[in-house]
Amino acid sequence: MAEMRKLIAIVFEDDVDEVVRSLGEAGIVQFVDMRQKLDEWKGALTPHTVPAQTSTKCTDLLSRIDASLKALNLQPGIARYEKVEIKQKQTEEVLADVERRLAELPIESLAKASILVTDRKPLLDKISAMPADEQTEIGRRLLDLRRIVDMERRSIEEGTKLGEIREDLLTLQGTVKVEREVSEAEGKFARTAKTIYFEAWVLDDDLKEAMEIVRKATGGNCVITEEPAKHGEKQPVMLKPAPSFMQAFEKLTFSSGYPSAREVNPVPIMAITFPMLFGIMFADVGQGVIFAALGGLLTYFKRKIKLEEAGDIVRYLLVSAEMFILLGLAAIFWGFIFGEFFGPSGVLHPMKLGRIGPFYIGGFEPMHEPMKMIRFAILVGALHISLGLVLKLFNTIREREFKRAPIPVAWLWLLWGGLIMWSYWGGISSISRWFAEGGVMLAGLVLAPLVLLVVFTAIAEGAMEGIGFGVEVFAETLSHTLSYGRLMALGLVHSVMNYLFLVLGGVEHGHFPPMSIPIIAIGTILVMIIEGLIVFVHTLRLHWIEWFSKFYSGEGIPFKPFKFT
């Protein structure tokens, strides 16, 4: 993320319009809303109020310009902005100039001529469509009317140059819209008796240019400085555009808020973890191939269709094209691991990747060995949560909050200590052994990090906050880790739903009778629509609630510089 600086300026009231106009033309600063910060100034500054008649004048002029375009049967277009040449011209002067130029255009006379041509054309078309013998009676009238119409058309198109008038109207429209945006921006400023105070965020690379623009617009009659963001102060975030294959994950991430300036942007990581968790719950080689093929097809159309012209649903599908490919590839991978091809059909045998203590990574069918699957799901959950805590530690160091740095470390200790106790002593059902035979391990792996969590939080925030946070972390660690049990539950549901259609089709030991193909096709469609949507939602929930809560605030402000559109 690019670094930001804060530009602070004091200008005279007569210069503020030109300052804002010049900065809007450059499009490099984002103004701070001073109305939310006036309490800090204790009455030294008051809100800068833009006269209500300015907004009213803008609205009135835009309405008149639209009416003029309609009266002349001219097509509306993109408003054009004509840079104000007279320096330090105020908004009221600009609007008065627009009103004068609008009055000089021959709108009324041209509108009457345009109406005359428009009214007569249907009659002429009707006469021209009559049979020849009927036209002889009114031939003289037809010729006279055609001659009059042709003369009027040439007069309008050649003599008055409607094209130039349309350009003038669009230019005036653009100028008014710019002045309206200038007035709206100034509503964020503060003032004294004769001066205007404002703050704006700007990228480091554009800081000198922004300061020079303000000096030039005021003729040097200003006070201007810059400063870095204060500790804990919210500042806009300049996010780099995501690659095409990450756009869908970016939308899912930013739906819960933008990262703050010192937070890790989780979009690249989510592009890996989201398909992996989805694939565990939707493990199937055959259906994964269909997902990937669908993604490839959408990717093809995505490059042929303009997204801005597509409907909402079509646009969302096209943006998600590459995500479908990644979800399909993940489903294929875990399909080989769990031995599923359009369900547990017997075509594939599970592939074992390895074993860590009681945790088996593949090599079993979830439907037949659910206990292995629940252990595997808990292991995956611990790894995913641990990744979030590592990112929390990284964010803490970037924020230079070194007093808080030991907190995520102790949390990791508690998480893995609890997992070791759970796997070594046989789970929660044998919890009495934890306090008897495993008392020493319990003290070292669970109680010690929990006490450290309370102590470090108390040092950073206070004693009561430390106790409350310790209780919260203990409950959250237990509930969030167990929440990953949905990987097992939804994985079993997926297998059972597919198995149901295999039984109905008479599939045995990898042999697909011809009569089973329609049944499996129907089952595949239903599973991919219903189960796929359910799995997608739960995968999103694991990221938004269980994962983001460890390191992601979502309270960032996107950097949107003030720029005339």
GICOR-V576267 format. One record per run of one state. SS is the DSSP state (a for helix, b for strand, c for the rest). FROM is the first residue (numbers start at 1). TO is the last residue. Records with the same first field share a line. If there is no record, write none. Layout:
SS = FROM-TO, FROM-TO
//
This chain:
c = 1-3, 27-28, 32-33, 37-37, 42-45, 48-51, 72-90, 105-106, 129-131, 160-161, 187-189, 192-194, 219-221, 228-235, 238-243, 255-257, 259-266, 282-284, 303-306, 310-311, 320-320, 339-351, 357-358, 363-369, 399-404, 425-427, 436-438, 462-462, 484-485, 506-507, 509-510, 512-515, 552-554, 559-565
b = 4-12, 29-31, 46-47, 190-191, 195-203, 222-227, 236-237, 258-258, 352-356, 359-362, 508-508, 511-511, 555-558
a = 13-26, 34-36, 38-41, 52-71, 91-104, 107-128, 132-159, 162-186, 204-218, 244-254, 267-281, 285-302, 307-309, 312-319, 321-338, 370-398, 405-424, 428-435, 439-461, 463-483, 486-505, 516-551
//
